[in-house]
């Protein structure tokens, strides 16, 4: 029988599409945080009419179900569930000026098969499930 460690695999940049701007920002963030954190964790949550939400946080723990991208300057952890939703998604960093800068996840509908709409919601308030 295999162990849970068999899920822990190395990722390449072809598995997780990180733009050059996002890669530079991740490197900068890791220089700022020092040795306190091991990696950036990419996560996916939500579903239903609102679609999937993508996010990132610092992580100091790798789980047996994580795949790891090691760029040399920083590491990215993605669990197997989130990795399934990352195919086709590009992580970019956009600076709009005036202090408005953030990571963005492009092509999310290609990855999740969503349409961006909710055809079953008849609520006049505009919210699904309200």
Backbone as XML, in Angstrom:
<?xml version="1.0"?>
<chain id="A" units="angstrom">
  <residue number="1" name="UNK">
    <atom name="N" x="0.837" y="-1.189" z="0.000"/>
    <atom name="CA" x="0.000" y="0.000" z="0.000"/>
    <atom name="C" x="0.877" y="1.245" z="0.000"/>
  </residue>
  <residue number="2" name="UNK">
    <atom name="N" x="0.456" y="2.258" z="-0.741"/>
    <atom name="CA" x="1.190" y="3.517" z="-0.789"/>
    <atom name="C" x="0.887" y="4.363" z="0.435"/>
  </residue>
  <residue number="3" name="UNK">
    <atom name="N" x="1.759" y="5.285" z="0.688"/>
    <atom name="CA" x="1.549" y="6.196" z="1.803"/>
    <atom name="C" x="0.977" y="7.506" z="1.286"/>
  </residue>
  <residue number="4" name="UNK">
    <atom name="N" x="0.487" y="8.318" z="2.207"/>
    <atom name="CA" x="-0.062" y="9.622" z="1.834"/>
    <atom name="C" x="1.004" y="10.501" z="1.198"/>
  </residue>
  <residue number="5" name="UNK">
    <atom name="N" x="2.261" y="10.241" z="1.476"/>
    <atom name="CA" x="3.338" y="11.037" z="0.909"/>
    <atom name="C" x="3.392" y="10.933" z="-0.610"/>
  </residue>
  <residue number="6" name="UNK">
    <atom name="N" x="2.767" y="9.906" z="-1.178"/>
    <atom name="CA" x="2.821" y="9.741" z="-2.622"/>
    <atom name="C" x="2.086" y="10.864" z="-3.351"/>
  </residue>
  <residue number="7" name="UNK">
    <atom name="N" x="1.226" y="11.614" z="-2.652"/>
    <atom name="CA" x="0.526" y="12.734" z="-3.264"/>
    <atom name="C" x="1.437" y="13.945" z="-3.437"/>
  </residue>
  <residue number="8" name="UNK">
    <atom name="N" x="2.495" y="14.023" z="-2.657"/>
    <atom name="CA" x="3.361" y="15.191" z="-2.642"/>
    <atom name="C" x="4.282" y="15.152" z="-3.863"/>
  </residue>
  <residue number="9" name="UNK">
    <atom name="N" x="3.954" y="15.970" z="-4.872"/>
    <atom name="CA" x="4.724" y="15.950" z="-6.108"/>
    <atom name="C" x="5.249" y="17.336" z="-6.440"/>
  </residue>
  <residue number="10" name="UNK">
    <atom name="N" x="6.264" y="17.353" z="-7.255"/>
    <atom name="CA" x="6.842" y="18.621" z="-7.699"/>
    <atom name="C" x="6.068" y="19.131" z="-8.891"/>
  </residue>
  <residue number="11" name="UNK">
    <atom name="N" x="5.803" y="20.422" z="-8.895"/>
    <atom name="CA" x="5.123" y="21.080" z="-9.999"/>
    <atom name="C" x="6.129" y="21.851" z="-10.833"/>
  </residue>
  <residue number="12" name="UNK">
    <atom name="N" x="5.775" y="22.110" z="-12.059"/>
    <atom name="CA" x="6.592" y="22.969" z="-12.914"/>
    <atom name="C" x="5.768" y="24.203" z="-13.270"/>
  </residue>
  <residue number="13" name="UNK">
    <atom name="N" x="6.401" y="25.143" z="-13.931"/>
    <atom name="CA" x="5.683" y="26.357" z="-14.337"/>
    <atom name="C" x="4.624" y="26.046" z="-15.390"/>
  </residue>
  <residue number="14" name="UNK">
    <atom name="N" x="4.678" y="24.880" z="-16.017"/>
    <atom name="CA" x="3.610" y="24.506" z="-16.941"/>
    <atom name="C" x="2.368" y="24.029" z="-16.186"/>
  </residue>
  <residue number="15" name="UNK">
    <atom name="N" x="2.531" y="23.604" z="-14.935"/>
    <atom name="CA" x="1.394" y="23.198" z="-14.114"/>
    <atom name="C" x="0.677" y="24.408" z="-13.512"/>
  </residue>
  <residue number="16" name="UNK">
    <atom name="N" x="1.444" y="25.386" z="-13.087"/>
    <atom name="CA" x="0.898" y="26.617" z="-12.512"/>
    <atom name="C" x="1.450" y="27.774" z="-13.326"/>
  </residue>
  <residue number="17" name="UNK">
    <atom name="N" x="0.567" y="28.508" z="-13.974"/>
    <atom name="CA" x="0.959" y="29.585" z="-14.867"/>
    <atom name="C" x="1.052" y="30.893" z="-14.077"/>
  </residue>
  <residue number="18" name="UNK">
    <atom name="N" x="2.264" y="31.294" z="-13.727"/>
    <atom name="CA" x="2.506" y="32.521" z="-12.969"/>
    <atom name="C" x="3.201" y="33.514" z="-13.894"/>
  </residue>
  <residue number="19" name="UNK">
    <atom name="N" x="2.573" y="34.678" z="-14.094"/>
    <atom name="CA" x="3.162" y="35.675" z="-14.986"/>
    <atom name="C" x="4.471" y="36.196" z="-14.406"/>
  </residue>
  <residue number="20" name="UNK">
    <atom name="N" x="5.248" y="36.847" z="-15.249"/>
    <atom name="CA" x="6.524" y="37.401" z="-14.807"/>
    <atom name="C" x="6.320" y="38.448" z="-13.708"/>
  </residue>
  <residue number="21" name="UNK">
    <atom name="N" x="5.281" y="39.282" z="-13.858"/>
    <atom name="CA" x="5.000" y="40.308" z="-12.842"/>
    <atom name="C" x="4.626" y="39.670" z="-11.504"/>
  </residue>
  <residue number="22" name="UNK">
    <atom name="N" x="3.812" y="38.603" z="-11.542"/>
    <atom name="CA" x="3.415" y="37.915" z="-10.313"/>
    <atom name="C" x="4.616" y="37.225" z="-9.678"/>
  </residue>
  <residue number="23" name="UNK">
    <atom name="N" x="5.477" y="36.625" z="-10.495"/>
    <atom name="CA" x="6.663" y="35.949" z="-9.980"/>
    <atom name="C" x="7.583" y="36.940" z="-9.272"/>
  </residue>
  <residue number="24" name="UNK">
    <atom name="N" x="7.769" y="38.120" z="-9.857"/>
    <atom name="CA" x="8.604" y="39.147" z="-9.226"/>
    <atom name="C" x="8.014" y="39.601" z="-7.898"/>
  </residue>
  <residue number="25" name="UNK">
    <atom name="N" x="6.687" y="39.755" z="-7.848"/>
    <atom name="CA" x="6.034" y="40.186" z="-6.604"/>
    <atom name="C" x="6.131" y="39.097" z="-5.544"/>
  </residue>
  <residue number="26" name="UNK">
    <atom name="N" x="5.955" y="37.839" z="-5.918"/>
    <atom name="CA" x="6.090" y="36.741" z="-4.962"/>
    <atom name="C" x="7.499" y="36.704" z="-4.385"/>
  </residue>
  <residue number="27" name="UNK">
    <atom name="N" x="8.490" y="36.880" z="-5.243"/>
    <atom name="CA" x="9.881" y="36.909" z="-4.786"/>
    <atom name="C" x="10.075" y="38.041" z="-3.778"/>
  </residue>
  <residue number="28" name="UNK">
    <atom name="N" x="9.538" y="39.215" z="-4.086"/>
    <atom name="CA" x="9.644" y="40.375" z="-3.195"/>
    <atom name="C" x="8.961" y="40.112" z="-1.854"/>
  </residue>
  <residue number="29" name="UNK">
    <atom name="N" x="7.784" y="39.499" z="-1.892"/>
    <atom name="CA" x="7.057" y="39.195" z="-0.654"/>
    <atom name="C" x="7.856" y="38.234" z="0.223"/>
  </residue>
  <residue number="30" name="UNK">
    <atom name="N" x="8.497" y="37.255" z="-0.402"/>
    <atom name="CA" x="9.286" y="36.302" z="0.382"/>
    <atom name="C" x="10.527" y="36.924" z="0.970"/>
  </residue>
  <residue number="31" name="UNK">
    <atom name="N" x="11.103" y="37.896" z="0.294"/>
    <atom name="CA" x="12.242" y="38.612" z="0.873"/>
    <atom name="C" x="11.803" y="39.393" z="2.101"/>
  </residue>
  <residue number="32" name="UNK">
    <atom name="N" x="10.577" y="39.937" z="2.061"/>
    <atom name="CA" x="10.049" y="40.716" z="3.188"/>
    <atom name="C" x="9.690" y="39.847" z="4.383"/>
  </residue>
  <residue number="33" name="UNK">
    <atom name="N" x="9.130" y="38.655" z="4.128"/>
    <atom name="CA" x="8.651" y="37.813" z="5.224"/>
    <atom name="C" x="9.787" y="37.027" z="5.881"/>
  </residue>
  <residue number="34" name="UNK">
    <atom name="N" x="10.896" y="36.871" z="5.189"/>
    <atom name="CA" x="12.038" y="36.171" z="5.775"/>
    <atom name="C" x="11.804" y="34.683" z="5.898"/>
  </residue>
  <residue number="35" name="UNK">
    <atom name="N" x="12.352" y="34.101" z="6.962"/>
    <atom name="CA" x="12.292" y="32.656" z="7.150"/>
    <atom name="C" x="11.057" y="32.193" z="7.922"/>
  </residue>
  <residue number="36" name="UNK">
    <atom name="N" x="10.143" y="33.114" z="8.225"/>
    <atom name="CA" x="8.980" y="32.741" z="9.039"/>
    <atom name="C" x="8.013" y="31.826" z="8.301"/>
  </residue>
  <residue number="37" name="UNK">
    <atom name="N" x="7.906" y="31.969" z="6.996"/>
    <atom name="CA" x="6.968" y="31.168" z="6.215"/>
    <atom name="C" x="7.725" y="30.368" z="5.171"/>
  </residue>
  <residue number="38" name="UNK">
    <atom name="N" x="7.175" y="29.192" z="4.872"/>
    <atom name="CA" x="7.815" y="28.304" z="3.915"/>
    <atom name="C" x="7.402" y="28.588" z="2.474"/>
  </residue>
  <residue number="39" name="UNK">
    <atom name="N" x="6.130" y="28.988" z="2.283"/>
    <atom name="CA" x="5.608" y="29.066" z="0.920"/>
    <atom name="C" x="4.363" y="29.932" z="0.857"/>
  </residue>
  <residue number="40" name="UNK">
    <atom name="N" x="3.897" y="30.116" z="-0.364"/>
    <atom name="CA" x="2.593" y="30.707" z="-0.632"/>
    <atom name="C" x="1.654" y="29.548" z="-0.931"/>
  </residue>
  <residue number="41" name="UNK">
    <atom name="N" x="0.495" y="29.515" z="-0.289"/>
    <atom name="CA" x="-0.503" y="28.482" z="-0.577"/>
    <atom name="C" x="-1.583" y="29.096" z="-1.466"/>
  </residue>
  <residue number="42" name="UNK">
    <atom name="N" x="-1.860" y="28.435" z="-2.584"/>
    <atom name="CA" x="-2.960" y="28.831" z="-3.457"/>
    <atom name="C" x="-4.143" y="27.953" z="-3.091"/>
  </residue>
  <residue number="43" name="UNK">
    <atom name="N" x="-5.299" y="28.593" z="-2.902"/>
    <atom name="CA" x="-6.484" y="27.832" z="-2.529"/>
    <atom name="C" x="-7.664" y="28.226" z="-3.402"/>
  </residue>
  <residue number="44" name="UNK">
    <atom name="N" x="-8.639" y="27.342" z="-3.463"/>
    <atom name="CA" x="-9.853" y="27.554" z="-4.221"/>
    <atom name="C" x="-11.007" y="27.272" z="-3.274"/>
  </residue>
  <residue number="45" name="UNK">
    <atom name="N" x="-12.000" y="28.152" z="-3.289"/>
    <atom name="CA" x="-13.170" y="27.935" z="-2.440"/>
    <atom name="C" x="-14.412" y="28.371" z="-3.189"/>
  </residue>
  <residue number="46" name="UNK">
    <atom name="N" x="-15.557" y="28.043" z="-2.633"/>
    <atom name="CA" x="-16.818" y="28.477" z="-3.218"/>
    <atom name="C" x="-17.376" y="27.470" z="-4.183"/>
  </residue>
  <residue number="47" name="UNK">
    <atom name="N" x="-18.084" y="27.999" z="-5.136"/>
    <atom name="CA" x="-18.776" y="27.166" z="-6.109"/>
    <atom name="C" x="-20.193" y="27.658" z="-6.261"/>
  </residue>
  <residue number="48" name="UNK">
    <atom name="N" x="-20.998" y="26.908" z="-6.946"/>
    <atom name="CA" x="-22.381" y="27.320" z="-7.160"/>
    <atom name="C" x="-22.463" y="28.483" z="-8.123"/>
  </residue>
  <residue number="49" name="UNK">
    <atom name="N" x="-23.492" y="29.304" z="-7.949"/>
    <atom name="CA" x="-23.754" y="30.400" z="-8.883"/>
    <atom name="C" x="-22.633" y="31.433" z="-8.897"/>
  </residue>
  <residue number="50" name="UNK">
    <atom name="N" x="-22.019" y="31.665" z="-7.755"/>
    <atom name="CA" x="-20.973" y="32.682" z="-7.671"/>
    <atom name="C" x="-19.655" y="32.228" z="-8.261"/>
  </residue>
  <residue number="51" name="UNK">
    <atom name="N" x="-19.542" y="30.950" z="-8.601"/>
    <atom name="CA" x="-18.301" y="30.440" z="-9.159"/>
    <atom name="C" x="-17.262" y="30.191" z="-8.087"/>
  </residue>
  <residue number="52" name="UNK">
    <atom name="N" x="-16.105" y="29.833" z="-8.520"/>
    <atom name="CA" x="-15.002" y="29.529" z="-7.614"/>
    <atom name="C" x="-14.251" y="30.811" z="-7.284"/>
  </residue>
  <residue number="53" name="UNK">
    <atom name="N" x="-13.735" y="30.867" z="-6.066"/>
    <atom name="CA" x="-12.883" y="31.980" z="-5.652"/>
    <atom name="C" x="-11.477" y="31.451" z="-5.471"/>
  </residue>
  <residue number="54" name="UNK">
    <atom name="N" x="-10.524" y="32.191" z="-5.989"/>
    <atom name="CA" x="-9.122" y="31.825" z="-5.896"/>
    <atom name="C" x="-8.439" y="32.776" z="-4.933"/>
  </residue>
  <residue number="55" name="UNK">
    <atom name="N" x="-7.492" y="32.270" z="-4.182"/>
    <atom name="CA" x="-6.774" y="33.128" z="-3.258"/>
    <atom name="C" x="-5.414" y="32.566" z="-2.922"/>
  </residue>
  <residue number="56" name="UNK">
    <atom name="N" x="-4.646" y="33.395" z="-2.206"/>
    <atom name="CA" x="-3.306" y="32.992" z="-1.792"/>
    <atom name="C" x="-3.072" y="33.470" z="-0.370"/>
  </residue>
  <residue number="57" name="UNK">
    <atom name="N" x="-2.282" y="32.706" z="0.359"/>
    <atom name="CA" x="-1.895" y="33.074" z="1.711"/>
    <atom name="C" x="-0.513" y="32.492" z="1.976"/>
  </residue>
  <residue number="58" name="UNK">
    <atom name="N" x="0.182" y="33.037" z="2.952"/>
    <atom name="CA" x="1.450" y="32.439" z="3.355"/>
    <atom name="C" x="1.163" y="31.130" z="4.074"/>
  </residue>
  <residue number="59" name="UNK">
    <atom name="N" x="2.081" y="30.181" z="3.971"/>
    <atom name="CA" x="1.918" y="28.891" z="4.629"/>
    <atom name="C" x="3.242" y="28.471" z="5.251"/>
  </residue>
  <residue number="60" name="UNK">
    <atom name="N" x="3.151" y="27.899" z="6.436"/>
    <atom name="CA" x="4.354" y="27.379" z="7.078"/>
    <atom name="C" x="4.291" y="25.862" z="7.224"/>
  </residue>
  <residue number="61" name="UNK">
    <atom name="N" x="3.345" y="25.233" z="6.505"/>
    <atom name="CA" x="3.201" y="23.786" z="6.628"/>
    <atom name="C" x="2.753" y="23.178" z="5.307"/>
  </residue>
  <residue number="62" name="UNK">
    <atom name="N" x="3.487" y="22.177" z="4.862"/>
    <atom name="CA" x="3.093" y="21.413" z="3.687"/>
    <atom name="C" x="2.351" y="20.171" z="4.162"/>
  </residue>
  <residue number="63" name="UNK">
    <atom name="N" x="1.260" y="19.821" z="3.470"/>
    <atom name="CA" x="0.498" y="18.632" z="3.838"/>
    <atom name="C" x="0.866" y="17.490" z="2.902"/>
  </residue>
  <residue number="64" name="UNK">
    <atom name="N" x="0.511" y="16.276" z="3.257"/>
    <atom name="CA" x="0.801" y="15.132" z="2.376"/>
    <atom name="C" x="0.066" y="15.218" z="1.036"/>
  </residue>
  <residue number="65" name="UNK">
    <atom name="N" x="-0.959" y="16.063" z="0.929"/>
    <atom name="CA" x="-1.770" y="16.166" z="-0.289"/>
    <atom name="C" x="-1.371" y="17.348" z="-1.162"/>
  </residue>
  <residue number="66" name="UNK">
    <atom name="N" x="-0.293" y="18.031" z="-0.805"/>
    <atom name="CA" x="0.157" y="19.200" z="-1.551"/>
    <atom name="C" x="1.125" y="18.826" z="-2.659"/>
  </residue>
  <residue number="67" name="UNK">
    <atom name="N" x="1.028" y="19.580" z="-3.740"/>
    <atom name="CA" x="2.066" y="19.590" z="-4.762"/>
    <atom name="C" x="2.834" y="20.884" z="-4.560"/>
  </residue>
  <residue number="68" name="UNK">
    <atom name="N" x="4.112" y="20.883" z="-4.918"/>
    <atom name="CA" x="4.990" y="22.007" z="-4.608"/>
    <atom name="C" x="5.670" y="22.510" z="-5.872"/>
  </residue>
  <residue number="69" name="UNK">
    <atom name="N" x="5.609" y="23.830" z="-6.073"/>
    <atom name="CA" x="6.392" y="24.492" z="-7.105"/>
    <atom name="C" x="7.512" y="25.234" z="-6.395"/>
  </residue>
  <residue number="70" name="UNK">
    <atom name="N" x="8.744" y="24.879" z="-6.699"/>
    <atom name="CA" x="9.900" y="25.534" z="-6.091"/>
    <atom name="C" x="10.622" y="26.324" z="-7.165"/>
  </residue>
  <residue number="71" name="UNK">
    <atom name="N" x="10.467" y="27.658" z="-7.106"/>
    <atom name="CA" x="11.087" y="28.500" z="-8.129"/>
    <atom name="C" x="12.536" y="28.811" z="-7.804"/>
  </residue>
  <residue number="72" name="UNK">
    <atom name="N" x="12.961" y="28.471" z="-6.592"/>
    <atom name="CA" x="14.291" y="28.854" z="-6.128"/>
    <atom name="C" x="14.208" y="30.089" z="-5.239"/>
  </residue>
  <residue number="73" name="UNK">
    <atom name="N" x="13.357" y="31.054" z="-5.618"/>
    <atom name="CA" x="13.159" y="32.261" z="-4.823"/>
    <atom name="C" x="11.997" y="32.119" z="-3.845"/>
  </residue>
  <residue number="74" name="UNK">
    <atom name="N" x="11.053" y="31.271" z="-4.172"/>
    <atom name="CA" x="9.878" y="31.046" z="-3.336"/>
    <atom name="C" x="9.291" y="29.689" z="-3.693"/>
  </residue>
  <residue number="75" name="UNK">
    <atom name="N" x="8.418" y="29.181" z="-2.810"/>
    <atom name="CA" x="7.693" y="27.943" z="-3.068"/>
    <atom name="C" x="6.203" y="28.240" z="-3.103"/>
  </residue>
  <residue number="76" name="UNK">
    <atom name="N" x="5.480" y="27.436" z="-3.874"/>
    <atom name="CA" x="4.028" y="27.517" z="-3.937"/>
    <atom name="C" x="3.487" y="26.145" z="-3.592"/>
  </residue>
  <residue number="77" name="UNK">
    <atom name="N" x="2.550" y="26.095" z="-2.631"/>
    <atom name="CA" x="1.860" y="24.856" z="-2.280"/>
    <atom name="C" x="0.455" y="24.906" z="-2.869"/>
  </residue>
  <residue number="78" name="UNK">
    <atom name="N" x="0.032" y="23.794" z="-3.470"/>
    <atom name="CA" x="-1.328" y="23.665" z="-3.993"/>
    <atom name="C" x="-1.803" y="22.258" z="-3.665"/>
  </residue>
  <residue number="79" name="UNK">
    <atom name="N" x="-2.950" y="22.143" z="-2.985"/>
    <atom name="CA" x="-3.445" y="20.795" z="-2.708"/>
    <atom name="C" x="-4.084" y="20.217" z="-3.972"/>
  </residue>
  <residue number="80" name="UNK">
    <atom name="N" x="-4.342" y="18.915" z="-3.951"/>
    <atom name="CA" x="-4.793" y="18.230" z="-5.158"/>
    <atom name="C" x="-6.142" y="18.751" z="-5.653"/>
  </residue>
  <residue number="81" name="UNK">
    <atom name="N" x="-7.037" y="19.142" z="-4.748"/>
    <atom name="CA" x="-8.339" y="19.669" z="-5.163"/>
    <atom name="C" x="-8.159" y="21.014" z="-5.876"/>
  </residue>
  <residue number="82" name="UNK">
    <atom name="N" x="-7.411" y="21.925" z="-5.274"/>
    <atom name="CA" x="-7.191" y="23.233" z="-5.890"/>
    <atom name="C" x="-6.450" y="23.090" z="-7.218"/>
  </residue>
  <residue number="83" name="UNK">
    <atom name="N" x="-5.518" y="22.161" z="-7.289"/>
    <atom name="CA" x="-4.741" y="21.982" z="-8.511"/>
    <atom name="C" x="-5.646" y="21.634" z="-9.693"/>
  </residue>
  <residue number="84" name="UNK">
    <atom name="N" x="-6.701" y="20.865" z="-9.436"/>
    <atom name="CA" x="-7.639" y="20.524" z="-10.506"/>
    <atom name="C" x="-8.317" y="21.765" z="-11.081"/>
  </residue>
  <residue number="85" name="UNK">
    <atom name="N" x="-8.504" y="22.798" z="-10.277"/>
    <atom name="CA" x="-9.145" y="24.033" z="-10.736"/>
    <atom name="C" x="-8.138" y="25.049" z="-11.266"/>
  </residue>
  <residue number="86" name="UNK">
    <atom name="N" x="-6.850" y="24.748" z="-11.173"/>
    <atom name="CA" x="-5.822" y="25.702" z="-11.607"/>
    <atom name="C" x="-5.459" y="25.548" z="-13.086"/>
  </residue>
  <residue number="87" name="UNK">
    <atom name="N" x="-5.852" y="24.463" z="-13.698"/>
    <atom name="CA" x="-5.490" y="24.253" z="-15.098"/>
    <atom name="C" x="-6.114" y="25.345" z="-15.973"/>
  </residue>
  <residue number="88" name="UNK">
    <atom name="N" x="-5.268" y="26.037" z="-16.722"/>
    <atom name="CA" x="-5.747" y="27.101" z="-17.593"/>
    <atom name="C" x="-5.801" y="28.469" z="-16.946"/>
  </residue>
  <residue number="89" name="UNK">
    <atom name="N" x="-5.558" y="28.533" z="-15.637"/>
    <atom name="CA" x="-5.603" y="29.802" z="-14.916"/>
    <atom name="C" x="-4.214" y="30.433" z="-14.902"/>
  </residue>
  <residue number="90" name="UNK">
    <atom name="N" x="-4.168" y="31.731" z="-15.156"/>
    <atom name="CA" x="-2.917" y="32.478" z="-15.047"/>
    <atom name="C" x="-2.981" y="33.376" z="-13.825"/>
  </residue>
  <residue number="91" name="UNK">
    <atom name="N" x="-1.939" y="33.316" z="-13.002"/>
    <atom name="CA" x="-1.826" y="34.211" z="-11.854"/>
    <atom name="C" x="-0.986" y="35.396" z="-12.303"/>
  </residue>
  <residue number="92" name="UNK">
    <atom name="N" x="-1.548" y="36.592" z="-12.177"/>
    <atom name="CA" x="-0.862" y="37.802" z="-12.604"/>
    <atom name="C" x="-0.859" y="38.789" z="-11.451"/>
  </residue>
  <residue number="93" name="UNK">
    <atom name="N" x="0.004" y="39.783" z="-11.525"/>
    <atom name="CA" x="0.030" y="40.871" z="-10.552"/>
    <atom name="C" x="-0.174" y="42.164" z="-11.318"/>
  </residue>
  <residue number="94" name="UNK">
    <atom name="N" x="-1.222" y="42.904" z="-10.941"/>
    <atom name="CA" x="-1.596" y="44.114" z="-11.658"/>
    <atom name="C" x="-1.512" y="45.295" z="-10.710"/>
  </residue>
  <residue number="95" name="UNK">
    <atom name="N" x="-0.773" y="46.311" z="-11.117"/>
    <atom name="CA" x="-0.649" y="47.552" z="-10.347"/>
    <atom name="C" x="-1.359" y="48.649" z="-11.120"/>
  </residue>
  <residue number="96" name="UNK">
    <atom name="N" x="-2.522" y="49.064" z="-10.603"/>
    <atom name="CA" x="-3.318" y="50.091" z="-11.267"/>
    <atom name="C" x="-2.921" y="51.492" z="-10.822"/>
  </residue>
  <residue number="97" name="UNK">
    <atom name="N" x="-1.906" y="51.576" z="-9.959"/>
    <atom name="CA" x="-1.494" y="52.879" z="-9.442"/>
    <atom name="C" x="-2.377" y="53.311" z="-8.291"/>
  </residue>
  <residue number="98" name="UNK">
    <atom name="N" x="-2.023" y="54.397" z="-7.643"/>
    <atom name="CA" x="-2.806" y="54.941" z="-6.527"/>
    <atom name="C" x="-3.005" y="53.911" z="-5.418"/>
  </residue>
  <residue number="99" name="UNK">
    <atom name="N" x="-2.020" y="53.021" z="-5.239"/>
    <atom name="CA" x="-2.099" y="52.025" z="-4.177"/>
    <atom name="C" x="-2.988" y="50.838" z="-4.480"/>
  </residue>
  <residue number="100" name="UNK">
    <atom name="N" x="-3.497" y="50.745" z="-5.708"/>
    <atom name="CA" x="-4.358" y="49.623" z="-6.081"/>
    <atom name="C" x="-3.553" y="48.583" z="-6.856"/>
  </residue>
  <residue number="101" name="UNK">
    <atom name="N" x="-3.011" y="47.637" z="-6.134"/>
    <atom name="CA" x="-2.247" y="46.557" z="-6.749"/>
    <atom name="C" x="-2.707" y="45.243" z="-6.133"/>
  </residue>
  <residue number="102" name="UNK">
    <atom name="N" x="-2.833" y="44.225" z="-6.961"/>
    <atom name="CA" x="-3.269" y="42.941" z="-6.428"/>
    <atom name="C" x="-2.926" y="41.813" z="-7.389"/>
  </residue>
  <residue number="103" name="UNK">
    <atom name="N" x="-2.937" y="40.607" z="-6.839"/>
    <atom name="CA" x="-2.830" y="39.417" z="-7.660"/>
    <atom name="C" x="-4.202" y="39.168" z="-8.272"/>
  </residue>
  <residue number="104" name="UNK">
    <atom name="N" x="-4.223" y="38.750" z="-9.523"/>
    <atom name="CA" x="-5.469" y="38.409" z="-10.194"/>
    <atom name="C" x="-5.324" y="37.035" z="-10.816"/>
  </residue>
  <residue number="105" name="UNK">
    <atom name="N" x="-6.440" y="36.349" z="-10.902"/>
    <atom name="CA" x="-6.484" y="35.018" z="-11.502"/>
    <atom name="C" x="-7.258" y="35.139" z="-12.808"/>
  </residue>
  <residue number="106" name="UNK">
    <atom name="N" x="-6.557" y="35.021" z="-13.930"/>
    <atom name="CA" x="-7.168" y="35.160" z="-15.247"/>
    <atom name="C" x="-7.594" y="33.806" z="-15.793"/>
  </residue>
  <residue number="107" name="UNK">
    <atom name="N" x="-8.602" y="33.825" z="-16.665"/>
    <atom name="CA" x="-9.104" y="32.626" z="-17.355"/>
    <atom name="C" x="-9.721" y="31.624" z="-16.390"/>
  </residue>
  <residue number="108" name="UNK">
    <atom name="N" x="-10.334" y="32.103" z="-15.306"/>
    <atom name="CA" x="-10.894" y="31.175" z="-14.329"/>
    <atom name="C" x="-12.059" y="30.380" z="-14.890"/>
  </residue>
  <residue number="109" name="UNK">
    <atom name="N" x="-12.820" y="30.953" z="-15.799"/>
    <atom name="CA" x="-13.962" y="30.209" z="-16.333"/>
    <atom name="C" x="-13.513" y="29.080" z="-17.231"/>
  </residue>
  <residue number="110" name="UNK">
    <atom name="N" x="-12.379" y="29.238" z="-17.883"/>
    <atom name="CA" x="-11.832" y="28.145" z="-18.678"/>
    <atom name="C" x="-11.485" y="26.973" z="-17.780"/>
  </residue>
  <residue number="111" name="UNK">
    <atom name="N" x="-11.001" y="27.279" z="-16.571"/>
    <atom name="CA" x="-10.565" y="26.226" z="-15.658"/>
    <atom name="C" x="-11.727" y="25.543" z="-14.958"/>
  </residue>
  <residue number="112" name="UNK">
    <atom name="N" x="-12.797" y="26.294" z="-14.668"/>
    <atom name="CA" x="-13.895" y="25.721" z="-13.899"/>
    <atom name="C" x="-15.090" y="25.361" z="-14.746"/>
  </residue>
  <residue number="113" name="UNK">
    <atom name="N" x="-15.082" y="25.758" z="-16.010"/>
    <atom name="CA" x="-16.206" y="25.438" z="-16.883"/>
    <atom name="C" x="-17.402" y="26.313" z="-16.631"/>
  </residue>
  <residue number="114" name="UNK">
    <atom name="N" x="-17.246" y="27.369" z="-15.895"/>
    <atom name="CA" x="-18.359" y="28.248" z="-15.574"/>
    <atom name="C" x="-18.653" y="29.223" z="-16.684"/>
  </residue>
  <residue number="115" name="UNK">
    <atom name="N" x="-19.800" y="29.844" z="-16.577"/>
    <atom name="CA" x="-20.192" y="30.817" z="-17.592"/>
    <atom name="C" x="-20.196" y="32.227" z="-17.034"/>
  </residue>
  <residue number="116" name="UNK">
    <atom name="N" x="-20.044" y="32.369" z="-15.727"/>
    <atom name="CA" x="-20.075" y="33.696" z="-15.107"/>
    <atom name="C" x="-21.478" y="34.139" z="-14.788"/>
  </residue>
  <residue number="117" name="UNK">
    <atom name="N" x="-22.464" y="33.347" z="-15.138"/>
    <atom name="CA" x="-23.854" y="33.719" z="-14.876"/>
    <atom name="C" x="-24.531" y="32.668" z="-14.031"/>
  </residue>
  <residue number="118" name="UNK">
    <atom name="N" x="-25.729" y="32.978" z="-13.629"/>
    <atom name="CA" x="-26.496" y="32.049" z="-12.814"/>
    <atom name="C" x="-27.878" y="31.950" z="-13.409"/>
  </residue>
  <residue number="119" name="UNK">
    <atom name="N" x="-28.127" y="30.912" z="-14.171"/>
    <atom name="CA" x="-29.388" y="30.803" z="-14.894"/>
    <atom name="C" x="-30.568" y="30.378" z="-14.051"/>
  </residue>
  <residue number="120" name="UNK">
    <atom name="N" x="-30.371" y="29.936" z="-12.820"/>
    <atom name="CA" x="-31.483" y="29.415" z="-12.029"/>
    <atom name="C" x="-31.927" y="30.364" z="-10.932"/>
  </residue>
  <residue number="121" name="UNK">
    <atom name="N" x="-31.323" y="31.533" z="-10.849"/>
    <atom name="CA" x="-31.679" y="32.432" z="-9.769"/>
    <atom name="C" x="-32.718" y="33.431" z="-10.239"/>
  </residue>
  <residue number="122" name="UNK">
    <atom name="N" x="-33.857" y="33.478" z="-9.560"/>
    <atom name="CA" x="-34.917" y="34.401" z="-9.950"/>
    <atom name="C" x="-35.095" y="35.503" z="-8.941"/>
  </residue>
  <residue number="123" name="UNK">
    <atom name="N" x="-34.138" y="35.692" z="-8.094"/>
    <atom name="CA" x="-34.256" y="36.678" z="-7.036"/>
    <atom name="C" x="-34.131" y="38.086" z="-7.594"/>
  </residue>
  <residue number="124" name="UNK">
    <atom name="N" x="-35.035" y="38.975" z="-7.216"/>
    <atom name="CA" x="-34.966" y="40.342" z="-7.689"/>
    <atom name="C" x="-33.853" y="41.113" z="-6.992"/>
  </residue>
  <residue number="125" name="UNK">
    <atom name="N" x="-33.337" y="40.563" z="-5.898"/>
    <atom name="CA" x="-32.258" y="41.238" z="-5.199"/>
    <atom name="C" x="-30.903" y="41.006" z="-5.874"/>
  </residue>
  <residue number="126" name="UNK">
    <atom name="N" x="-30.893" y="40.099" z="-6.848"/>
    <atom name="CA" x="-29.679" y="39.868" z="-7.629"/>
    <atom name="C" x="-28.729" y="38.853" z="-7.028"/>
  </residue>
  <residue number="127" name="UNK">
    <atom name="N" x="-29.042" y="38.303" z="-5.875"/>
    <atom name="CA" x="-28.131" y="37.354" z="-5.251"/>
    <atom name="C" x="-28.628" y="35.943" z="-5.385"/>
  </residue>
  <residue number="128" name="UNK">
    <atom name="N" x="-27.740" y="35.034" z="-5.600"/>
    <atom name="CA" x="-28.105" y="33.630" z="-5.671"/>
    <atom name="C" x="-28.273" y="33.081" z="-4.263"/>
  </residue>
  <residue number="129" name="UNK">
    <atom name="N" x="-29.320" y="32.343" z="-4.056"/>
    <atom name="CA" x="-29.527" y="31.688" z="-2.779"/>
    <atom name="C" x="-30.033" y="32.619" z="-1.695"/>
  </residue>
  <residue number="130" name="UNK">
    <atom name="N" x="-30.439" y="33.836" z="-2.059"/>
    <atom name="CA" x="-30.928" y="34.753" z="-1.026"/>
    <atom name="C" x="-32.417" y="34.642" z="-0.847"/>
  </residue>
</chain>
